[in-house]
Amino acid sequence: MNRQRIVAGNWKMNKTFDEGRDLALSIVKRIGPIETLVILCPPFIHLNYLASVTKGIANVRLGAQNCHFENSGAFTGEVSALMLQSIGVEYVIVGHSERRAYFAETNELLAKKVDAILSHGMHPIFCCGEKLDIREAGTHLEFVSQQINDSLFHLSKKQFSKVVLAYEPIWAIGTGKTASPLQAQEMHAYIRSIIAAHFGDDLAFLTTILYGGSCKPSNSKELFSQPDVDGGLIGGASLVAEDFVSIVNSF
Ligand code: 13P
């Protein structure tokens, strides 16, 4: 059994309703019957409609960009994991560096979100990654290890088997500066090794680890050809149907 290859599009805070509908329809139209799983992660307002667009398409799934860990209550402006699950969302991005930076999300808070997502039968896409100063100081492996340890290593093996990881070096996000295939491979292999040390070799082998950060049609093939890179979490290039589908097809 091989691990699942995934290309997920994180639209971030982009696209009005009409633009999002057109983008999703255009992507779905272009995707052939491939084995790679394609996950669309639009802003919340698109999710309900896109559930009807992606329904019945074997290799396309719906993802959210965030959730609250409580099921309901007085949390103005928030959307719960339970609500997402109720409209057919199957994946939720958690711990994106932009949420860590702009919304002060900590490793401990993310552990609660991961628990909520799993408890409703969905898959967390857990993001980790270092800032430039940490890479330059040479402590990036330890930094990422801490993020994973604090937010994911309380899970059981069964729970962890539902988690997708995404390594997104912050210095590569939206900067046009991609990690080299070797830099990505080094970190992905390291992440797999710490998963193996904690959960065992079999589960580590089956864990999907995505790369994110200025991934585009011109570099996705080389990145995805690395043995421990199982696909991508795509920002800017996921907003253009041709580019996104070209990345999907680069395996
Ligand atoms: P870019 O592809 O725009 O660099 O964004 C990556 C990202 O943050 C995906 O979650």
Residues whose N, C-alpha, C, O or C-beta is under 5 A from the ligand:
A	BS01	13P	N10 A172 I173 G174 T175 G212 G213 S214 C215 L233 I234 G235 G236 A237
